[in-house]
C-alpha cells in the first residue's frame, strides 16, 4: 500500500514541484486546483478553493479515496494561495473575503473533512510565507491570511496532540513562481532586486521548497515548527 500526498495548488510552482517529488517516491498524489497538475501520475480533482460547492464535492471525493485506499500515511499540503495587490486603507470586504476564502477558509474546509480520516504518521503542512511573520506594503489581504495560517498551524498541532499526526508551517522567501511574477507584473528588474535581498543573490527555486515539504513529512520532530526557507533574507 502506497502512502498518499494531497496537495492544493499543484498545477504550477511549488505545488507542482512537490507533486513531482512525491510521485518519484511512489506516493499516490492528488491535486486540488482549477487547472490540472502537469506532473505525470498526479490525479487532479478540479476544484475552486473559493467556492463552497466545489470544495464540498472535492472533500466528498477525497474522503472516499482516503477511506477506500487505506494509505499507511497521508501528507496533506495546504499550498494554494491567492495574492492580491491591496492596502489596509482601501481593501474592499469582497476582496478580503476572496483572499481569505482561498488562503484560510479552504484550508479549514479540507481539515474538517480529512483530519478525522488521517492515519498515524500523517502530516499537515502549511505553505506560508516570510510574510506569515512580517509585512511589506501593498499585499494587505495576503499578509493577513498568511498570519492566519501561522495560527492555524499552531492550533492544529495542539488539537491533534496524541494522534501521531504532525504539522509545520513552511515559509518560503521570494520564490520563482508564476504568482510572484504576476504580482510584480513580470518586471525583470523587480525580480532581480527581490533576488538580491538574500545571501545568495537569487530567487528561491520551487524545487528547494518541495524538498523541504517532502523532508518535513518524514520528520515528526518538527511538529508545530515554523521553517523558514529564504536563502538568508536580508533584514530591514
HUTA-V988876 format. One record per residue. RES is the residue in one small letter. PHI is phi in whole degrees, -180 to 180 (* if undefined). PSI is psi in whole degrees, -180 to 180 (999 if undefined). Layout:
# HUTA-V988876
res=RES phi=PHI psi=PSI
res=RES phi=PHI psi=PSI
This chain:
# HUTA-V988876
res=x phi=* psi=128
res=x phi=-86 psi=147
res=x phi=-68 psi=168
res=x phi=-128 psi=144
res=x phi=-124 psi=129
res=x phi=-116 psi=119
res=x phi=-124 psi=143
res=x phi=-98 psi=146
res=x phi=67 psi=38
res=x phi=-94 psi=21
res=x phi=-79 psi=-16
res=x phi=-165 psi=177
res=x phi=58 psi=-139
res=x phi=-59 psi=-43
res=x phi=-61 psi=-45
res=x phi=-66 psi=-40
res=x phi=-64 psi=-40
res=x phi=-68 psi=-40
res=x phi=-59 psi=-42
res=x phi=-61 psi=-40
res=x phi=-63 psi=-44
res=x phi=-70 psi=-39
res=x phi=-61 psi=-44
res=x phi=-61 psi=-28
res=x phi=-92 psi=12
res=x phi=67 psi=33
res=x phi=-81 psi=151
res=x phi=-78 psi=122
res=x phi=-118 psi=129
res=x phi=-124 psi=133
res=x phi=-112 psi=138
res=x phi=-115 psi=112
res=x phi=-167 psi=170
res=x phi=-74 psi=-28
res=x phi=-112 psi=154
res=x phi=-71 psi=150
res=x phi=-75 psi=133
res=x phi=-78 psi=-5
res=x phi=-81 psi=124
res=x phi=-59 psi=137
res=x phi=95 psi=-7
res=x phi=-94 psi=131
res=x phi=-93 psi=127
res=x phi=-105 psi=128
res=x phi=-98 psi=107
res=x phi=-61 psi=118
res=x phi=-143 psi=135
res=x phi=-103 psi=107
res=x phi=-66 psi=-14
res=x phi=-93 psi=-1
res=x phi=-112 psi=120
res=x phi=-62 psi=-40
res=x phi=-66 psi=-43
res=x phi=-61 psi=-42
res=x phi=-65 psi=-42
res=x phi=-62 psi=-41
res=x phi=-65 psi=-43
res=x phi=-69 psi=-39
res=x phi=-65 psi=-38
res=x phi=-64 psi=-44
res=x phi=-64 psi=-43
res=x phi=-64 psi=-42
res=x phi=-60 psi=-41
res=x phi=-66 psi=-42
res=x phi=-64 psi=-48
res=x phi=-62 psi=-42
res=x phi=-67 psi=-45
res=x phi=-71 psi=-40
res=x phi=-79 psi=-26
res=x phi=57 psi=43
res=x phi=-59 psi=141
res=x phi=-70 psi=-20
res=x phi=-156 psi=142
res=x phi=-128 psi=132
res=x phi=-107 psi=111
res=x phi=-98 psi=116
res=x phi=-114 psi=111
res=x phi=-87 psi=91
res=x phi=-109 psi=-33
res=x phi=-60 psi=141
res=x phi=-147 psi=151
res=x phi=-117 psi=126
res=x phi=-121 psi=113
res=x phi=-103 psi=157
res=x phi=-91 psi=105
res=x phi=-153 psi=170
res=x phi=-134 psi=160
res=x phi=-66 psi=-25
res=x phi=-97 psi=6
res=x phi=-147 psi=0
res=x phi=-73 psi=124
res=x phi=-73 psi=152
res=x phi=-58 psi=-37
res=x phi=-63 psi=-39
res=x phi=-69 psi=-41
res=x phi=-62 psi=-43
res=x phi=-65 psi=-36
res=x phi=-62 psi=-46
res=x phi=-66 psi=-44
res=x phi=-67 psi=-32
res=x phi=-61 psi=-42
res=x phi=-80 psi=-47
res=x phi=-87 psi=-17
res=x phi=-131 psi=-57
res=x phi=-66 psi=-37
res=x phi=-62 psi=-39
res=x phi=-63 psi=-44
res=x phi=-61 psi=-41
res=x phi=-64 psi=-45
res=x phi=-65 psi=-44
res=x phi=-60 psi=-44
res=x phi=-62 psi=-38
res=x phi=-79 psi=-37
res=x phi=-101 psi=-34
res=x phi=-58 psi=-38
res=x phi=-64 psi=-17
res=x phi=-99 psi=-11
res=x phi=-75 psi=135
res=x phi=-80 psi=168
res=x phi=-53 psi=144
res=x phi=80 psi=7
res=x phi=-79 psi=172
res=x phi=-141 psi=154
res=x phi=-126 psi=108
res=x phi=-113 psi=126
res=x phi=-101 psi=128
res=x phi=-95 psi=99
res=x phi=-90 psi=-128
res=x phi=-170 psi=161
res=x phi=-51 psi=-31
res=x phi=-79 psi=8
res=x phi=-74 psi=-19
res=x phi=-126 psi=-10
res=x phi=-128 psi=-171
res=x phi=-152 psi=154
res=x phi=-134 psi=168
res=x phi=-79 psi=147
res=x phi=87 psi=15
res=x phi=-142 psi=46
res=x phi=-57 psi=-56
res=x phi=-67 psi=-34
res=x phi=-65 psi=-45
res=x phi=-65 psi=-43
res=x phi=-59 psi=-46
res=x phi=-70 psi=-35
res=x phi=-71 psi=-34
res=x phi=-64 psi=-38
res=x phi=-63 psi=-38
res=x phi=-62 psi=-33
res=x phi=-61 psi=-46
res=x phi=-64 psi=-38
res=x phi=-64 psi=-42
res=x phi=-63 psi=-46
res=x phi=-65 psi=-40
res=x phi=-68 psi=-37
res=x phi=-61 psi=-44
res=x phi=-57 psi=-46
res=x phi=-72 psi=-42
res=x phi=-69 psi=-27
res=x phi=-98 psi=13
res=x phi=-55 psi=127
res=x phi=90 psi=-6
res=x phi=-85 psi=-12
res=x phi=75 psi=23
res=x phi=-118 psi=125
res=x phi=-110 psi=163
res=x phi=-141 psi=162
res=x phi=-162 psi=158
res=x phi=-111 psi=114
res=x phi=-97 psi=122
res=x phi=-114 psi=93
res=x phi=-69 psi=150
res=x phi=-82 psi=-156
res=x phi=-65 psi=111
res=x phi=-113 psi=142
res=x phi=-75 psi=81
res=x phi=-123 psi=165
res=x phi=-62 psi=-34
res=x phi=-64 psi=-45
res=x phi=-65 psi=-44
res=x phi=-62 psi=-41
res=x phi=-66 psi=-40
res=x phi=-62 psi=-34
res=x phi=-99 psi=12
res=x phi=69 psi=27
res=x phi=54 psi=33
res=x phi=-82 psi=112
res=x phi=-61 psi=-36
res=x phi=-67 psi=-41
res=x phi=-66 psi=-43
res=x phi=-61 psi=-40
res=x phi=-65 psi=-41
res=x phi=-67 psi=-35
res=x phi=-66 psi=-39
res=x phi=-65 psi=-27
res=x phi=-80 psi=-1
res=x phi=-90 psi=19
res=x phi=-140 psi=176
res=x phi=-67 psi=-21
res=x phi=-104 psi=-5
res=x phi=66 psi=33
res=x phi=-153 psi=167
res=x phi=-76 psi=151
res=x phi=-69 psi=141
res=x phi=-86 psi=140
res=x phi=-53 psi=-36
res=x phi=-64 psi=-30
res=x phi=-66 psi=-38
res=x phi=-72 psi=-38
res=x phi=-60 psi=-41
res=x phi=-59 psi=-41
res=x phi=-70 psi=-39
res=x phi=-59 psi=-48
res=x phi=-62 psi=-43
res=x phi=-63 psi=-44
res=x phi=-62 psi=-36
res=x phi=-61 psi=-34
res=x phi=-92 psi=4
res=x phi=-131 psi=86
res=x phi=-65 psi=-11
res=x phi=-62 psi=-21
res=x phi=-89 psi=14
res=x phi=-52 psi=123
res=x phi=85 psi=7
res=x phi=-90 psi=153
res=x phi=-102 psi=124
res=x phi=-119 psi=109
res=x phi=-87 psi=138
res=x phi=-137 psi=83
res=x phi=-135 psi=14
res=x phi=64 psi=21
res=x phi=81 psi=66
res=x phi=-67 psi=138
res=x phi=-65 psi=128
res=x phi=-87 psi=145
res=x phi=-119 psi=999
